[in-house]
Amino acid sequence: MFQPLTKSGLGKTWEDARVYLRPTCFVDRPHELDEHCLRIADTMVWFAAWHVSLRDDGAVKSAIVPVAELDGWIAAMPDRLAEAATAQRAGVARPRGNLQLGERTVRLGEPQLMGILNVTPDSFSDGGKHVDAAAAAEAGFAMGAAGAAIIDVGGESTRPGAPLIWEGDEIKRIEGVVAALGKGGVAVSIDTRKAAVMEAALAAGAHIVNDISALRYDDRAMEVVVRAGCPVVLMHAPSAKSDPHEGGNYAHVLYDVYDMLAERVAACVAAGIDRAKIIVDPGLGFGKGVGDNLALINGLALFHTLGCPILFGASRKRMIGALDNEAPADQRLGGTVALHYQAATHGAQLLRVHDIAENRQALRIWRGLRDAALTA
């Protein structure tokens, strides 16, 4: 643990340090702690302490600070770090409100499900299942009936080694499906990194852009989102080139991913995108090994300091197989539910999954436990 830092005591070693505040020590009965705990945004998650870290080059120093003591720590920090810590604390407290998606209102006070609908022949777990537009639309409606608040339609596989496809072919795959779902009153997200596909999907009735490159792959993507005024998901991937899995060399994966997303949020706000419409996703599995993914999951609450809703997607990911005797993709439901339940306990607002009914049931149990703790 480190002691509160003063301007005179910071020392040359920490002149360029960065500070990171992460909610920790979660509590289920906040009414028993009064001012000794805080709420994450307008979620049903409270915490009693901050995990405060200072990072300079490869060195990280950390401490657990009770919420009632953070003011003293910030007051002892140099101005630059104090300003950053104050902004991060405010980001955690900022209400996320609702997403208004056409006629649908998605309330972010409790975790919501985003259903994965890949209309591709080669996605890692469901490739080829929904290549027919009519069948894909029916699958999307079934997901909505099972409890998905949003359906995320993707026309290009981004699994490791997947080929890049022409935007015209991608549009052909998704356009009819998006139009059918939109006309049926479904809130639709378009999973793409190509500006032309974004434009076609939004014109067909999509409401959200979900970009694995965080609007870096296509030079026109930022312009499309700004003009549309729609919500956007900014996901972390180590590369904005054709293969999003390239790179992935991290000094400290949690802070490296956070820094990239913080930079992209700032760039989007500067370009004219309302922060209230920005959603962040740490990008599990994209250029990340099992250890990297586990570190991101354990540190997920850090991303609340960006002041944006968190999208978490671990559905059927390879890390589950790696932790369970190389279980194939269609036998990873238990691990999927466990990881998304963990994300819910850390305040994630959106969970991107293939299996809606099972994850919906897990969230109902989660909500029941929260309600019981708050009212007992």
Sequence and secondary structure as in RCSB ss.txt:
>XXXX:A:sequence
MFQPLTKSGLGKTWEDARVYLRPTCFVDRPHELDEHCLRIADTMVWFAAWHVSLRDDGAVKSAIVPVAELDGWIA
AMPDRLAEAATAQRAGVARPRGNLQLGERTVRLGEPQLMGILNVTPDSFSDGGKHVDAAAAAEAGFAMGAAGAAI
IDVGGESTRPGAPLIWEGDEIKRIEGVVAALGKGGVAVSIDTRKAAVMEAALAAGAHIVNDISALRYDDRAMEVV
VRAGCPVVLMHAPSAKSDPHEGGNYAHVLYDVYDMLAERVAACVAAGIDRAKIIVDPGLGFGKGVGDNLALINGL
ALFHTLGCPILFGASRKRMIGALDNEAPADQRLGGTVALHYQAATHGAQLLRVHDIAENRQALRIWRGLRDAALT
A
>XXXX:A:secstr
      TTTS GGGTT EEEEEEEEEES GGGTGGG EE TTSS EEEEEEEEEEETTEEEEEEEEGGGHHHHHH
HS HHHHHHHHHHHHHHHS   EEEETTEEEETTS EEEEEEE  S  TTTTTTT SHHHHHHHHHHHHHHT SE
EEEESS  STT     HHHHHHHHHHHHHHHHHTT  EEEE S HHHHHHHHHHT  EEEETTSS SSTTHHHHH
HHHT  EEEE  S  SS TTS    SSHHHHHHHHHHHHHHHHHHHT  GGGEEEE  TTSS  HHHHHHHHHTG
GGGGGGTS BEE  TT HHHHHHTTT  GGG HHHHHHHHHHHHHTT SEEEES HHHHHHHHHHHHHHHHHHHH
 
